[in-house]
């Protein structure tokens, strides 16, 4: 799909029309596309950084106003479930965001358009682009619409933040904090894989792998949490 057609189609789908189409174009440009197409200079990672911050603020404000009876701890857990990689990827799939991305041929062939980490990152970049071009009110409306869909789907019980669950479990029983470290990193810059380890008192509890550091850490936390729960039940 050519840039112009992709931009027009996506704008119509999300109901947001950009003043500066180049901002949206950048939000849809995966780093691998810049790597292969030397004429394209900018990819979406800076917008991803901005979108992450904008999302965090909007979600926190929405939950604060919507759930006046929930404690700070409950709000933190709910926010984590709404902005975790799985939830953001679900938002991206709802608008078929992967089909609009411009990426290198190798990433495309390997299934990059459907990869959870890429979809989540691209959704954050889109949020950053909407904020830059159309302002806070427009991006808030866009994000809140997706939040309400996730909440109506019962996202807080569907998606689990294993890092939070593991920390709470360990804190109650050992009064200690767990820590994470990236143990392995492989692959080219545009298609890296990571192996993370989660540690308690300097001892490795488990490992996890993923296409991003966050994904690898969540996977490690999941294995550790399930293992500790199983041991505790015996």
Residue, then its C-alpha position, 0 to 999 in steps of 0.5 A: x500500500x502506498x503512503x498516500x493511500x495508507x494514510x487516508x485509509x487509516x485516518x478514516x478508520x480512526x476518525x482522526x484527520x492530521x494537519x501534517x500527514x508527515x507526522x502520521x507517516x513517521x508513526x507508521x514507519x518501522x525502523x527496518x524500513x528506514x534501514x532498507x530505504x535510504x531515502x526515508x530518514x525518520x522512523x517511529x521510535x521517537x514518537x513511540x517514546x512520546x506516545x508512551x508518556x501521553x498514554x500513561x497520563x491519559x490512562x491515569x487521569x481516566x482511572x482516577x476520575x472513573x473509579x473514585x472508590x478504588x485504592x492507589x494500589x488497585x488503580x496501579x494494577x488496572x493501569x498496568x493491565x491497560x497499558x501492557x504490551x498485550x492490551x496495546x497490541x489488541x488496540x492495534x489489531x482492532x484497527x488493523x494497524x499492522x497492515x498500514x506499517x511500512x517495514x523492511x522486507x525481512x521483517x515483513x516476511x518474518x511476520x512483523x506485521x502481526x508481532x505483538x511487540x511491534x503492534x504495541x510500539x506502533x500504537x504508542x507511536x500513533x498516540x504520540x503522533x495524534x498528540x503532536x498534530x491534533x493536541x491533547x483533547x483529540x488524543x484523549x478522545x482517541x485513547x479513552x475510546x479504546x480504554x472503554x472497549x478494553x474495560x468492557x472486554x474485562x481487560x483487567x482479568x484477561x491480561x495479567x501483569x506478572x511482574x506486579x503479581x510476582x513482586x507482590x507475592x515475594x514482598x508478602x513472603x520475603x519482604x524483598x524485591x525481585x530484580x531483572x537483568x538482560x542475560x542474552x541479546x541476539x539478532x540485528x538491530x531491526x530484529x533483536x531477541x532478548x533473554x531476561x532473568x528474574x532474581x531474588x536475593x541474587x538467585x536466578x528464579x527463571x528466564x524468559x525470552x521475547x522480541x523486546x526487553x519488556x516482553x522478556x521480563x514479563x515472560x520471566x516473571x510469569x514462569x517465576x510466579x507460576x512456579x512459586x504459586x505451584x510450590x506454595x500449594x504443595 
